[in-house]
């Protein structure tokens, strides 16, 4: 059974909604949550996630919101904190590790922390390894010497939410040769693309497709229903 990971920005429209949405996603086939920590300059993300980060911060998001959401959901579904390194550095990396352990968070996803710099932090807490189509086989082998939890394969060079296609069959085959760690693909995964992108990998990561609904001018209940149905459709598609 291929896995579905959902990226959700913490605290938009509020932290209580985030908890309700995650609970509904779990009931509709989502296997893990990438709980986004809002940041003012999310450089790896496209305009949709940039906008939801901006709105969450404008509504008064605090890191405590992520802690409170995690306390409620992490015991029921695998939860990973996704954030830019500034968030972890500002609060103190060891402090963030202690909080993550306290709430049962499984690992950190930090897209702007290169492997060479991540090495000194990965001994303290699981860091999800990123692999990109632009990486050489030598670099991939180095990055995946000791992968944690799962490997995040970036579907293309660029930002989240773009409609790009690259032939990843060679890189997927190579990764499968050197490690048995689950391989999940992210960037540009939605209801239309999920089945194709899931070929050869162990799961998909969906973010922008869900976040677009968060930004729609509909009720919170409608947002939860719409995103949950989308998740159910994607889970069925990647396993059909």
Secondary structure by P-SEA (a helix, b strand, c coil): cbbbbbbbbcccccaaaaaaaaaaaaaaccccccccccccccccccaaaaaaaaaaaaacccaaaaaaaaaccccccbbbbbccaaaaaaacaaaaaaaaaaaccccccccccccccccccccccbbbbbbcccccaaaaaaaacccccbbbbccccccccccccccaaaaaaaaaaccccbbbbbcccccccccccccccccccccaaaaaaaaccccaaaaaaaaaaaaaaaaaaaac
